[in-house]
């Protein structure tokens, strides 16, 4: 059985294929993507969709070739339904709905955030992790809980303003880095030597990054770019790890799973690892390829939904669905 | 200067939170609790030391300020900045979180009114608790006294935003029926309670991806 997953929530158009033979463990057999390059302006929805429509065919063909199957062998199409940028979600919806009608197979709507969590759990063999989901738009600390008859990912802590990735991207643009985003900050941070004190905002298990951003904008004339990157990254990550530690002391999950685009940051991984060692908890993080937005994670979550026979009724995209509003039937 | 006799009674750990360890101690012959903020390997040493020191100092100042309002809280006995330690009086009783749902009727009402009133008094002194949940209150079952503990996340602030956040935390840790009394106790002791409740509603609607019209 093969499930095709289509990811199109923001800057990335991704296609992945998951394969499962009877009584065997599922396997992600292909994962291809095209990512809109960072610019000084940030992302403009119209330009993102233009980019996606220029690349979807090539990405789809590459994914099928990597999996070594023809399009007729697909048994269901999963797509990222929510949350994300409206234009991109609708583009993904149209492509996947067309495919599902054309092939006569079911369409499976998948929550993007849940997909990030599930692929991490799957690849790390995690049972019941405390999840730290860090991406451009989202910074949430989640754990699975039972409410009534259903299971949900409950949000224990989250950002009160902007996501950590968004924060780092804006630092990158404000300091004119190359590339003008979080990667620019990541590349410059290890070269910084002097630590500059910046606002450190942890409110219980919640975080706020906007004060930090304002401080950096004010200090950029006074201090060097590298020192600012170093201090911004150390401060923001320390806040995040501290909030996670607080949640962990409360929930006592056996594992901590780091996922989302910013989970690829090696310094963040190292810091989380130190904290988990002190708390005697297993730390896990999936390979980089599966932490950024990708089609493989959508396909995998689609498979989980398909296998338990509970495909959501509502298929249309939803820009704002919160992760804790979606029951987890598997 | 009188010499203080500090004794950390058997390094007996009575509690371990995310950022500090609690030890039973003796301070000037009195039963005390030592709260030690431990270093974190994940933070770079400069930041780690700064944060622990600032928080230790701030917590000590807050304990004194809260004591002035008449709200029950541990008494500050001493502070050791080098070791990032605070010595405070031992609070007997049980965590309110574990007992609250077992209390019924008038007694429950009384404790909830007290809870709201205490928070209003703390706010009127220009302090926000920062972690105002029932896990941070002790109940002395014999005297039926409520004592606020753990001012580790507290700050000196009179911002309506932060006061409303305190109320939100408290709201989340009790049931909606119970919160009615907390709100009543709070209104009776804070002249600007109306503004703070208005902000509380606003904060709840602000959450990421909350459906604006449906938010309670």
Interface residues (C-beta under 8 A of the other chain):
Chain A: X83 X138 X158 X159 X160 X195 X197 X200 X202 X203 X204 X234 X235 X237 X238 X241 X242 X245 X246 X248 X249 X270 X271 X272 X274 X275 X277 X278 X320 X321 X322
Chain B: X16 X17 X18 X19 X40 X41 X42 X43 X44 X46 X47 X50 X51 X130 X131 X153 X165 X169 X206 X208 X209 X210 X211
